[in-house]
Amino acid sequence: MGQMDQELQNKLYTEYPQFFSNKDKTPMESPMCFGIETGNGWHEILDSLCWKIKQHEDNIKWHREYLEKKNPEKLASEPEYFPVKFDQVKEKYGGLRVYFSGGDDYINGLVSMAEAISYSVCEICGNKGEANKGGWISVRCEAHRNS
């Protein structure tokens, strides 16, 4: 599809800088430096995904701080959590792909759900869409089917 408009990308970068810190790396370090390689229609999916990831990470932080104060010996047995950082966000085979490091099973589930939802959302405008039947696979609404 191409590139999300800079204004929409910047909204995500500003609201969730912790997830998009790889955007400032070189191409040898991270493909995130190329920006969000999807159409504007998936902005809301990505915004919702980031919001849910942030909620989860805030809960983990709160939980760990609570244990540190109330039950430090239990904190030592908690699994280590590495914050999410996106390595690449793009369209592939008609669907959203979010490659990332960090997270846990919950984050894996959130990303899988966002990717699945993209197959019913027009990548251009965000309206209800479906994948075409042949050629280059893309998800489009009726209005953008021939775009």
C-alpha positions in Angstrom: 0.0 0.0 0.0 2.7 2.5 0.9 3.2 4.8 3.8 0.8 6.2 6.4 0.5 10.0 6.2 3.2 11.7 8.3 0.6 13.5 10.4 -1.0 10.2 11.5 2.3 8.6 12.1 3.4 11.5 14.3 0.2 11.2 16.4 1.2 7.6 17.2 4.9 8.5 17.7 3.9 11.3 20.1 1.3 9.4 22.0 3.3 6.2 22.3 7.0 7.1 22.0 8.1 4.1 24.0 6.8 1.7 21.3 8.2 3.6 18.4 11.7 4.4 19.7 13.2 2.2 16.9 12.0 4.8 14.3 15.2 6.7 15.0 17.5 3.9 14.2 19.3 3.2 11.0 18.0 0.7 8.4 20.7 -1.7 9.5 19.4 -1.6 13.1 15.6 -1.5 12.5 13.2 -1.4 9.6 11.0 0.9 11.8 13.1 3.7 10.5 11.0 3.5 7.3 7.9 4.5 9.2 4.5 2.8 9.3 4.2 1.1 6.0 0.4 0.8 5.8 -2.5 2.9 4.5 -4.2 5.5 6.7 -7.2 3.2 7.2 -5.4 1.1 9.8 -4.4 4.0 12.0 -7.3 3.3 14.4 -6.3 -0.3 14.7 -2.8 0.7 15.5 -3.9 3.4 17.9 -6.1 0.9 19.8 -3.4 -1.7 19.9 -0.9 0.8 21.3 -3.4 2.0 23.9 -4.1 -1.6 25.1 -0.4 -2.4 25.2 0.2 0.8 27.3 -2.6 -0.2 29.7 -1.0 -3.6 30.2 2.5 -2.2 30.7 1.1 0.4 33.2 -0.6 -2.5 35.1 2.6 -4.5 35.2 4.6 -1.5 36.4 2.0 -0.8 39.1 2.0 -4.5 40.2 5.8 -4.7 40.4 5.9 -1.4 42.4 3.2 -2.8 44.8 5.1 -6.0 45.3 8.4 -4.1 45.8 6.8 -2.3 48.8 4.5 -5.1 50.2 6.1 -8.4 49.3 9.6 -8.0 47.9 10.4 -11.8 48.1 7.4 -12.5 45.8 8.8 -9.9 43.3 11.9 -12.0 42.8 9.8 -14.9 41.6 7.8 -12.8 39.1 8.8 -13.3 35.4 10.8 -10.5 34.0 8.9 -8.3 31.6 10.6 -6.4 28.7 8.8 -3.4 27.4 7.4 -3.6 23.9 9.3 -1.9 21.0 8.0 -2.1 17.5 10.6 -3.3 14.9 8.4 -3.0 11.9 4.7 -2.1 11.1 3.6 -2.9 7.6 1.1 -4.6 5.2 1.9 -8.1 4.1 -0.4 -10.5 2.1 -3.2 -8.0 2.6 -3.0 -7.8 6.4 -1.4 -5.7 9.1 1.9 -7.1 10.4 3.4 -5.8 13.6 6.9 -7.1 14.4 8.1 -6.3 17.9 10.4 -7.3 20.7 9.5 -7.5 24.4 6.0 -8.2 25.8 4.4 -11.4 26.9 1.6 -13.8 25.9 -1.0 -11.1 26.5 0.8 -8.7 24.1 1.2 -11.5 21.5 -2.6 -12.0 21.7 -3.3 -8.3 21.3 -1.0 -8.1 18.2 -2.6 -11.2 16.7 -6.1 -9.8 17.2 -5.1 -6.4 15.6 -3.6 -8.3 12.7 -6.8 -10.4 12.3 -9.1 -7.3 12.5 -7.1 -5.7 9.6 -8.5 -8.3 7.2 -12.0 -6.7 7.5 -10.9 -3.0 7.5 -10.2 -1.0 4.3 -6.5 0.0 4.4 -7.3 3.2 2.7 -10.2 4.7 4.6 -10.9 2.4 7.7 -14.4 1.4 6.6 -15.5 -2.2 6.4 -13.6 -4.0 3.7 -12.6 -7.4 2.5 -9.6 -8.9 0.7 -9.7 -9.1 -3.1 -9.8 -12.6 -4.7 -6.8 -12.4 -7.0 -3.7 -10.5 -7.8 -1.9 -8.4 -5.2 -3.9 -9.1 -2.0 -5.3 -6.0 -0.4 -8.3 -5.2 1.9 -10.6 -2.6 0.4 -14.1 -1.3 0.9 -16.4 -1.1 -2.2 -15.5 2.6 -2.8 -11.8 1.8 -2.9 -11.9 -1.6 -4.6 -10.3 -0.3 -7.8 -7.8 2.1 -6.1 
